[in-house]
């Protein structure tokens, strides 16, 4: 696989997880974005703040500095102090913008250089895959909390219950072809 193919695919995967978070946040009343199951649990706002802090640290100067920045205040990321949905979305978008700009800075000439996170060397693919796994983990938490909050009014982000057979029939009615699995997901919201 060429580095350009990998980077194109990974950008689509990050975009997909970003859209899952946004489609969840859109379904939740503002005051519920700060709800915590208990004092040890994270609200959606706290998870967003943590993702933002991690993204800013990992992706700022991605190619030239350690991914754990000295200025990062990781413990503060778990304080429930975001004041509004607007503040939450500002952090959300700022983190994702930092990530996508960093991905755009990677090319064939620098693809093989090492990346460090807490002084541990990673290949670029290892560093990116590490973050993709981390973000999908937390976005899954956001979706789970969102489904609990919204309940029966939840609009599925995947194949709705009881619709798998019809969905598969539609998919298998088309000939085999090359595509990224998220291409269809981003259009119709199902996987």
C-alpha positions in Angstrom: 0.0 0.0 0.0 1.3 3.4 -0.9 1.5 6.1 1.8 -0.9 8.2 -0.1 -3.5 5.4 -0.1 -3.1 4.9 3.6 -3.4 8.6 4.4 -6.5 9.0 2.2 -8.1 6.0 4.0 -7.2 7.2 7.4 -8.6 10.7 6.8 -11.9 9.1 5.8 -11.9 7.0 9.0 -11.2 10.0 11.2 -14.0 11.9 9.3 -16.4 9.0 9.9 -15.8 9.0 13.7 -16.0 12.8 13.8 -19.4 12.5 12.1 -20.6 9.9 14.6 -19.8 12.2 17.5 -21.5 15.2 15.8 -24.6 13.2 14.9 -24.8 12.1 18.5 -24.3 15.6 19.9 -26.9 17.0 17.5 -29.5 14.6 19.1 -28.9 15.6 22.7 -30.5 18.6 24.5 -27.7 21.0 25.6 -28.1 20.5 29.3 -27.7 16.7 28.9 -24.2 17.2 27.4 -23.0 17.7 30.9 -24.8 14.8 32.6 -22.7 12.3 34.4 -24.0 8.9 35.5 -22.0 9.3 38.8 -19.0 11.3 40.0 -16.6 8.8 38.6 -18.2 8.9 35.1 -17.5 11.3 32.3 -20.1 13.5 30.7 -20.1 13.9 26.9 -18.6 17.4 27.6 -15.7 15.9 29.6 -15.0 13.3 26.9 -15.0 16.1 24.2 -12.6 18.1 26.4 -10.3 15.1 26.8 -10.3 14.4 23.0 -9.6 18.1 22.4 -6.6 18.1 24.8 -5.2 14.9 23.4 -5.6 16.1 19.8 -4.0 19.4 20.4 -1.1 17.6 22.2 -0.6 14.8 19.7 -1.1 16.7 16.4 0.5 20.1 17.1 3.9 19.9 15.4 3.2 16.2 14.8 6.4 15.6 12.7 8.8 17.6 14.9 7.9 17.3 18.6 6.9 14.7 21.1 3.1 14.0 21.1 2.8 14.6 24.8 3.5 18.3 25.0 4.8 19.9 28.2 2.0 22.5 28.1 -0.8 19.8 28.1 -2.9 19.7 31.3 -4.3 16.2 31.0 -5.8 16.0 34.5 -7.7 19.3 33.8 -9.3 17.7 30.8 -11.5 15.6 33.1 -13.0 18.6 34.9 -16.6 19.3 33.9 -16.1 23.0 33.3 -17.3 23.5 29.7 -20.0 26.2 30.0 -22.1 25.6 26.9 -22.7 23.6 23.8 -21.1 26.4 21.8 -17.9 26.0 24.0 -18.0 22.3 23.6 -18.3 22.5 19.8 -15.5 25.1 19.7 -13.1 22.6 21.4 -14.4 19.7 19.3 -13.8 21.6 16.0 -10.4 23.0 17.2 -9.1 19.5 18.0 -10.3 18.0 14.7 -8.8 20.9 12.7 -5.5 20.3 14.4 -5.6 16.6 13.5 -6.6 17.1 9.8 -4.0 19.8 9.3 -1.3 17.5 10.7 -2.4 14.7 8.4 -2.1 17.1 5.5 1.5 17.7 6.4 2.5 14.1 5.9 3.8 13.1 2.5 6.0 10.5 0.8 9.1 12.4 1.8 8.5 12.4 5.5 6.3 9.2 5.8 9.1 7.1 7.2 10.4 9.4 9.9 9.9 8.4 13.5 7.2 10.0 15.7 7.6 10.1 19.5 4.9 9.9 22.2 6.2 10.2 25.7 9.7 9.4 24.4 8.5 6.1 22.8 9.3 5.9 19.1 6.4 5.1 16.7 6.2 4.8 12.9 3.8 7.3 11.5 1.3 4.5 10.9 1.7 3.3 14.5 1.2 6.9 15.8 -1.9 7.5 13.6 -3.4 4.1 14.3 -2.9 4.6 18.1 -4.9 7.8 17.9 -7.6 6.4 15.7 -8.2 3.6 18.2 -8.2 6.1 21.1 -10.7 8.4 19.5 -13.0 5.7 18.3 -13.0 4.3 21.9 -14.1 7.7 23.3 -16.6 8.4 20.5 -18.2 5.0 21.2 -18.6 6.3 24.8 -20.2 9.5 23.5 -22.6 7.4 21.3 -23.5 5.1 24.2 -24.2 8.0 26.6 -26.2 9.7 23.8 -28.4 6.6 23.3 -29.0 6.4 27.0 -30.0 10.0 27.2 -32.2 10.1 24.1 -33.8 6.7 24.6 -36.6 5.8 22.1 -36.2 9.0 20.2 -32.6 8.0 19.2 -31.9 8.1 15.4 -29.6 5.2 14.6 -26.1 6.0 13.3 -25.8 2.5 12.0 -28.1 -0.2 10.5 -31.3 0.1 12.5 -32.5 -2.9 14.5 -34.4 -5.3 12.2 -33.0 -3.8 9.0 -29.8 -5.9 8.5 -31.3 -8.3 5.9 -32.7 -5.4 3.7 -29.4 -3.5 4.1 -27.3 -6.5 3.0 -29.6 -7.3 0.1 -29.0 -3.7 -1.1 -25.2 -4.0 -0.7 -24.9 -7.4 -2.4 -27.1 -6.2 -5.3 -24.1 -4.1 -6.5 -21.1 -5.7 -8.2 -17.8 -6.1 -6.3 -15.8 -2.9 -6.5 -13.0 -1.0 -4.9 -14.0 1.7 -2.4 -13.3 2.8 1.1 -15.9 1.4 3.5 -16.7 4.8 4.8 -17.7 6.2 1.4 -21.1 4.8 1.7 -21.3 5.4 5.4 -20.8 9.1 5.1 -23.6 9.3 2.5 -26.4 7.2 4.1 -25.2 7.0 7.7 -25.2 3.2 8.0 -22.4 0.7 8.2 
